Amino acid sequence: MAAADAWLKLLDGGKYDDCWAQMAGFAKNAAPQATFVSSMKAFRDPLGALDSRKVQSKQYATSLPGAPDGEYVVIQYETSFAKKKSAIETVTPMKDADGTWRVSGYYIK
């Protein structure tokens, strides 16, 4: 949870380069920094400022589609933004090769 919370603070502040820098190695290899930053600008910026975020669910997993086997926590948040009052954010921290938990995925519905 701590890794996800710290990462989301960067995201909410529009610090997309820092978000990418703090992601798991698997995620960095999957999406170059410029691609990640442009995606966040396209999908996150239009939502506006964060109004509220509350954990809806969290689930431990050792296998996820399209990802290498490992240790993951899939965290879903009920989130409200200035320009989208009801959204579900999914943040997936994973235990990286060095044993540190880092975000490996982020999605908004």
ZIHUPE-V941964 format. One record per residue. N is the residue number from 1. PHI is phi in degrees with one decimal (none if undefined). OMEGA is omega in degrees with one decimal (none if undefined). NEAR is the number of other C-alpha atoms within 10 Angstrom. Layout:
n:N phi:PHI omega:OMEGA near:NEAR
n:N phi:PHI omega:OMEGA near:NEAR
//
This chain:
n:1 phi:none omega:-177.9 near:17
n:2 phi:-62.1 omega:179.1 near:10
n:3 phi:-63.8 omega:179.7 near:17
n:4 phi:-66.6 omega:-178.5 near:21
n:5 phi:-62.8 omega:179.7 near:12
n:6 phi:-63.6 omega:-179.4 near:14
n:7 phi:-67.6 omega:179.5 near:22
n:8 phi:-64.5 omega:176.6 near:17
n:9 phi:-62.4 omega:176.0 near:12
n:10 phi:-63.2 omega:180.0 near:16
n:11 phi:-60.2 omega:-179.4 near:18
n:12 phi:-61.9 omega:178.7 near:14
n:13 phi:-85.4 omega:179.5 near:11
n:14 phi:74.4 omega:-178.4 near:17
n:15 phi:-90.7 omega:-173.1 near:15
n:16 phi:-67.1 omega:176.4 near:22
n:17 phi:-63.3 omega:178.2 near:16
n:18 phi:-66.8 omega:176.5 near:14
n:19 phi:-57.9 omega:-178.7 near:21
n:20 phi:-60.6 omega:-178.1 near:24
n:21 phi:-61.0 omega:-177.7 near:11
n:22 phi:-96.3 omega:-179.9 near:19
n:23 phi:-79.7 omega:177.3 near:21
n:24 phi:-62.6 omega:179.6 near:21
n:25 phi:-54.8 omega:178.4 near:17
n:26 phi:-56.7 omega:-178.1 near:17
n:27 phi:-69.6 omega:178.6 near:20
n:28 phi:-63.3 omega:179.0 near:15
n:29 phi:-69.3 omega:-178.1 near:10
n:30 phi:-78.2 omega:-177.3 near:12
n:31 phi:-139.2 omega:176.1 near:13
n:32 phi:-58.3 omega:-176.0 near:11
n:33 phi:-54.3 omega:-178.0 near:18
n:34 phi:-61.6 omega:178.7 near:11
n:35 phi:-66.8 omega:179.2 near:12
n:36 phi:-61.0 omega:-177.5 near:18
n:37 phi:-62.4 omega:-179.9 near:18
n:38 phi:-66.4 omega:177.0 near:13
n:39 phi:-65.3 omega:179.3 near:14
n:40 phi:-64.8 omega:177.9 near:18
n:41 phi:-63.8 omega:-178.5 near:13
n:42 phi:-75.4 omega:-173.0 near:11
n:43 phi:-103.3 omega:-175.5 near:11
n:44 phi:-93.0 omega:-177.5 near:18
n:45 phi:-54.2 omega:-177.7 near:14
n:46 phi:-63.0 omega:-178.8 near:13
n:47 phi:-75.7 omega:-179.3 near:15
n:48 phi:82.1 omega:-175.7 near:13
n:49 phi:-67.7 omega:175.8 near:16
n:50 phi:-69.6 omega:172.8 near:15
n:51 phi:-96.5 omega:-179.7 near:12
n:52 phi:-158.4 omega:179.0 near:13
n:53 phi:-150.4 omega:-179.0 near:15
n:54 phi:-136.6 omega:179.1 near:12
n:55 phi:-63.7 omega:177.0 near:14
n:56 phi:-96.2 omega:179.7 near:13
n:57 phi:-160.5 omega:172.3 near:12
n:58 phi:-146.1 omega:-175.7 near:15
n:59 phi:-141.5 omega:176.5 near:10
n:60 phi:-77.9 omega:177.8 near:13
n:61 phi:-146.7 omega:175.2 near:14
n:62 phi:-113.4 omega:179.4 near:12
n:63 phi:-146.6 omega:177.2 near:12
n:64 phi:-133.7 omega:179.9 near:12
n:65 phi:-58.1 omega:175.6 near:6
n:66 phi:74.6 omega:-178.5 near:6
n:67 phi:-129.1 omega:177.7 near:13
n:68 phi:-68.2 omega:175.1 near:10
n:69 phi:-59.0 omega:-178.9 near:11
n:70 phi:174.3 omega:177.9 near:13
n:71 phi:-109.0 omega:-177.2 near:16
n:72 phi:-132.5 omega:166.6 near:21
n:73 phi:-129.8 omega:178.0 near:21
n:74 phi:-94.3 omega:-176.4 near:21
n:75 phi:-112.3 omega:176.1 near:19
n:76 phi:-111.0 omega:-179.5 near:21
n:77 phi:-119.3 omega:166.5 near:18
n:78 phi:-85.9 omega:-171.9 near:16
n:79 phi:-128.1 omega:175.6 near:20
n:80 phi:-126.7 omega:177.6 near:20
n:81 phi:-115.7 omega:-179.9 near:17
n:82 phi:-56.9 omega:-175.3 near:13
n:83 phi:-111.4 omega:173.7 near:13
n:84 phi:-148.5 omega:-171.4 near:14
n:85 phi:-73.0 omega:-177.8 near:13
n:86 phi:-132.9 omega:179.0 near:13
n:87 phi:-141.6 omega:172.5 near:15
n:88 phi:-117.6 omega:174.9 near:17
n:89 phi:-102.2 omega:174.7 near:20
n:90 phi:-118.2 omega:178.4 near:21
n:91 phi:-119.4 omega:-176.7 near:24
n:92 phi:-123.2 omega:170.8 near:24
n:93 phi:-72.8 omega:174.9 near:26
n:94 phi:-135.4 omega:174.3 near:28
n:95 phi:-79.3 omega:-176.0 near:16
n:96 phi:-75.1 omega:-176.6 near:18
n:97 phi:-56.3 omega:-179.5 near:11
n:98 phi:-88.8 omega:178.1 near:8
n:99 phi:89.1 omega:179.3 near:9
n:100 phi:-90.4 omega:176.2 near:11
n:101 phi:-78.2 omega:178.2 near:22
n:102 phi:-139.1 omega:179.6 near:24
n:103 phi:-68.2 omega:178.5 near:29
n:104 phi:-114.9 omega:179.4 near:25
n:105 phi:-160.9 omega:179.7 near:16
n:106 phi:-148.8 omega:179.8 near:17
n:107 phi:-141.9 omega:175.2 near:12
n:108 phi:-123.4 omega:172.9 near:13
n:109 phi:-120.5 omega:none near:8
//
